[in-house]
Amino acid sequence: MAQLQRSHAYPRPLVTQVLALGGFHLAEAYHQNYLALHQTNPYIVSHDLPKLAQLRQRFPTLYRVLP
């Protein structure tokens, strides 16, 4: 969070509260690797791919493509 604030990646301050994770449950199988399996889905194309491109541009040393 501090790194994002310092980078001025967003025009306004971040207001997300970061808390310890209370538990984790895997999503159903059809949700796994959704972006990789549905890259032409209209939601993925209009929302997720532009966000990923922006992250890759702003944080090139931190961004990596997972297999």
N, C-alpha and C positions, 0 to 999 in steps of 0.2 A: 504494500500500500504506500509506504513512504517513497519508494522508488517511483511509482506512478505519479505521486504528488509532485516530486522534484522534477520529473520529466516534462511536466505541463502537457501531458498527452491529452488531457481533457480541459475544456475552457473553465469549468467550475470545479470546486473542491469535491472530492469523492465523499460520499456519505454512507458507504457500505460498512456495516458493523461486522467485524471478523471475530467469530467465536470458535471455541473448541468443538469439534465434531462429536455429537452424541452417539452416533451409530451410522452404519452404512448398509444399504441393501442394494444388491445388484438389480438392475432393471431387467425386464423380460428380454429374451434372446433377440426379438425383432428390433429392439432399440439399440443393440450393440453395433458399433461402427456405422451408425446411421448415415453420417455425412459421407463416408467413403463409399457406401453402397447406394446412395441416392443423390449424387452430385448434380443431377438435373432437376431435382425437386424444386418447385418455384420458391418455397420458403428458404431452402438452402441457398439458392442462387441469389435471392434478393436480400437476405439478412446475414447468413453465416459466412459466405465466401468473401463479401466485402469487409466484414469484421476481421477475418483471418488475414486478409491482405494488408489491412491497416496495422494489425499487430506485427506482422512480418516486417513492414516498413519501419515502424517506430522502435521495435526492439529486435533488430536482426541478430544480435548475439544470444538472445534468449529463445528465439523462435526456432523450433525444429519440427520436422514432419515425422510423425511416428509411423512405423510400418503397419 
